[in-house]
């Protein structure tokens, strides 16, 4: 499913215009990104949890290159599915 498919689906189910559904989805995704930038956890009951974790410095070797390079520590976004989400997917 692409983002455009999701917008059409939300517009039909919520009886919204495609423009309004697009705006609602954009605002939702934008707020999730802003909260993650601040280091906050986002818990959506029945769906899952978004959070950031710190990845430490590490040496990696890229395919095709013989030498190793340092990847500096950084934060990564993580998603943990909730119990209901896992049941539906199974």
C-alpha positions in Angstrom: 0.0 0.0 0.0 1.3 3.4 -1.0 0.6 6.7 0.8 -1.9 7.7 -1.9 -3.8 4.5 -1.3 -3.9 5.2 2.4 -5.2 8.7 1.7 -8.0 7.3 -0.5 -8.9 4.8 2.2 -9.0 7.3 5.0 -11.1 9.7 2.9 -13.7 7.0 2.1 -13.9 5.5 5.7 -13.9 8.9 7.5 -16.2 10.6 4.9 -13.6 13.3 4.2 -12.3 14.8 1.0 -8.9 13.6 -0.3 -7.4 16.9 0.6 -8.6 16.8 4.2 -7.5 13.1 4.5 -4.1 14.0 3.1 -3.7 16.9 5.6 -4.7 14.7 8.5 -2.2 12.1 7.6 0.6 14.6 7.0 0.0 16.2 10.3 0.0 12.8 12.1 3.2 11.7 10.5 4.8 15.2 11.1 3.9 15.1 14.8 5.3 11.6 15.2 8.6 12.8 13.6 8.8 15.9 15.8 8.2 13.9 18.9 10.9 11.4 17.9 13.3 14.3 17.2 12.8 15.4 20.8 13.5 11.9 22.0 9.9 11.2 23.2 8.1 7.9 23.0 4.9 7.6 21.1 2.5 4.9 22.4 -0.5 4.2 20.2 -2.7 1.7 22.1 -3.4 -1.4 20.2 -1.0 -0.4 17.4 2.5 -0.1 18.8 5.2 2.2 20.1 7.6 4.5 18.3 10.9 5.4 20.1 14.5 6.3 19.4 17.5 4.4 20.5 21.2 5.4 20.6 23.5 3.4 18.3 27.1 3.4 19.5 30.2 4.0 17.4 31.2 0.9 15.3 33.6 -0.2 12.7 32.0 -1.5 9.5 33.3 -2.9 6.2 31.3 -2.1 3.1 31.1 -4.8 0.4 33.7 -4.2 -2.3 36.0 -2.2 0.0 38.9 -3.7 1.9 39.3 -1.2 4.7 36.9 -0.6 7.6 35.2 2.7 8.3 33.9 4.2 11.5 30.2 4.9 11.8 29.7 7.5 14.5 27.0 7.1 17.2 23.6 8.3 16.2 19.9 7.9 17.1 17.6 5.5 15.1 13.8 5.3 15.1 12.4 2.0 16.3 8.9 0.6 16.1 7.6 -2.1 18.4 4.2 -3.6 17.4 1.5 -3.8 20.1 -0.2 -7.1 21.1 -3.3 -6.5 19.0 -1.2 -5.5 16.0 0.8 -8.8 16.3 -2.4 -10.9 16.6 -3.9 -9.3 13.4 -0.7 -9.8 11.4 -0.4 -13.5 12.4 
